[in-house]
Amino acid sequence: MMTKMDKSNKKIDLPPYLVLTSILSAGLTIVVSVIYIVLSILGLVYRFMCDVASPETTVGSKHFINMILRIYIQKNDCELKLNWDNLTSADAVFVLNIVTLCAAVLSLIAAIVLLTMVENRDKASHIHLAAYAYIGVCAASLVVDLTYATHYGMDYTELSNQINESTPGLTMNYDRDIVRLGALFLMSLTLKGFMAHAVNLVLLVLLLIYVTDYQQREEHSIHRLGALNAYDQPRRRQDRQDSWQPEPQMFMGLPRGPQTNPAFVDDSNSVGPRLSMREPSVPDYIRSESWQPGANGARPFSYLEEARRPAARPVSPAP
């Protein structure tokens, strides 16, 4: 008999489709989380570097990056900070960067835990809990990214409206167009290029379906208690009447008892008249003429004929 130690060290066989989906989703989340952890840290660092985006120290090819840093990244205390109306402030971007960093770290931890349970089958007994936690963290991270991208999308729309309302050829429109493209770039970057979230969302849905199916099969009594004790469970109380159970009115008036079959009908106590046995049409003692001794002479002996005493002949009177 296996001891508790042997049972705890027993490797659990996971379905291959569950293993493959977990590895693909967790691997993608790990790569993306590491990239966005680095980007979030860079955004926090450049917030306090006021002399990085100075026009005097940079070339014209970096004007696009400088405009993004001066509007969205640098804090308000910097001399080169640009404050444009109706755009997302640098403080809001700072808060969203911190939230994105936290979501990326949690996603990384959840993906590593899920991947560890899948690879190490000795610890896969609670894989459904790790999968549910991983799916929840990824869903929360998606909500954060959508919120972050919405701000940049609103900025893109606002700058497009300003350019449409202004006179063509103005120098200000050039900077507005640069910032508008920067907002579009940041929106795409926040949504992880659109494709990462799209692919991972499909994998998360498949993972949820597979882990739910696996949990339901593992919670069956055969898997939890074994084949011998699977059905040795107390019966649940029936909320409604079973159609296969006999109703009390079916056997009303019949004798009942611990040793009495309610479906047995006693013929001796039957209420209706009993049918008498059919009487033979011809009595046994009446035979046809062929069986009687007569002029035909002696007939052969047969066991079918009942033995009869020979009839006494009448005695003739003496002369």
Residue pairs with C-beta under 8 A, 6 or more apart in sequence:
2 10
9 122
11 121
11 122
11 124
12 121
12 122
12 124
12 125
12 127
13 121
14 118
14 121
14 124
14 127
14 214
15 210
15 214
17 210
18 118
18 127
18 207
18 210
18 211
18 214
19 118
21 203
21 206
21 207
21 210
22 114
22 115
22 118
22 131
22 207
23 115
23 118
24 203
25 111
25 134
25 138
25 200
25 203
25 204
25 207
26 111
26 112
26 114
26 115
26 118
26 134
27 111
27 115
28 196
28 199
28 200
28 203
29 107
29 108
29 110
29 111
29 134
29 138
29 200
30 108
30 111
30 112
30 115
32 104
32 107
32 192
32 196
32 200
33 104
33 105
33 107
33 108
33 111
34 108
36 100
36 101
36 104
36 192
37 101
37 104
37 105
37 108
39 189
40 97
40 98
40 100
40 101
40 104
41 101
43 73
43 93
43 97
44 94
44 97
44 98
44 101
46 52
46 69
46 73
46 74
47 73
47 74
47 75
47 90
47 94
48 75
49 74
50 74
50 75
50 77
50 78
50 79
50 80
50 81
51 57
51 80
52 69
53 65
53 66
53 69
53 70
53 74
53 80
54 80
55 63
55 66
55 80
58 66
63 178
64 178
64 181
64 182
67 82
67 175
67 178
67 179
67 182
68 179
68 182
68 185
68 186
70 78
70 80
70 81
70 82
71 82
71 84
71 87
71 90
71 179
71 182
72 88
72 90
72 93
72 182
72 186
73 90
73 93
74 80
74 81
74 90
75 81
75 90
75 91
75 94
76 83
76 90
76 91
81 90
83 89
84 179
86 158
87 155
87 158
87 159
87 179
88 151
88 152
88 154
88 155
92 151
93 151
96 144
96 147
96 148
96 151
99 144
99 148
100 144
100 145
100 148
100 190
103 137
103 140
103 141
103 144
103 145
104 141
106 137
106 140
106 141
107 137
107 138
107 141
110 130
110 133
110 134
110 137
110 138
111 134
113 130
113 133
113 134
114 127
114 130
114 131
114 134
116 123
117 123
117 124
117 126
117 127
117 130
118 124
118 127
127 211
127 214
128 211
128 212
128 214
128 215
128 218
131 207
131 208
131 211
132 211
134 207
135 204
135 207
135 208
138 200
138 204
139 204
142 197
142 201
145 190
145 191
145 192
145 197
146 191
148 190
149 187
149 190
149 191
152 183
152 184
152 186
152 187
152 190
153 183
153 187
155 179
155 180
155 183
156 180
156 183
156 184
156 187
159 176
159 177
159 179
159 180
159 183
160 180
162 176
163 173
163 176
163 177
163 180
166 172
166 173
166 176
188 194
191 197
217 223
218 224
220 230
221 229
221 230
221 231
221 233
222 230
224 230
225 232
246 262
250 262
251 262
251 263
254 262
254 265
255 266
256 262
267 274
284 306
291 305
293 299
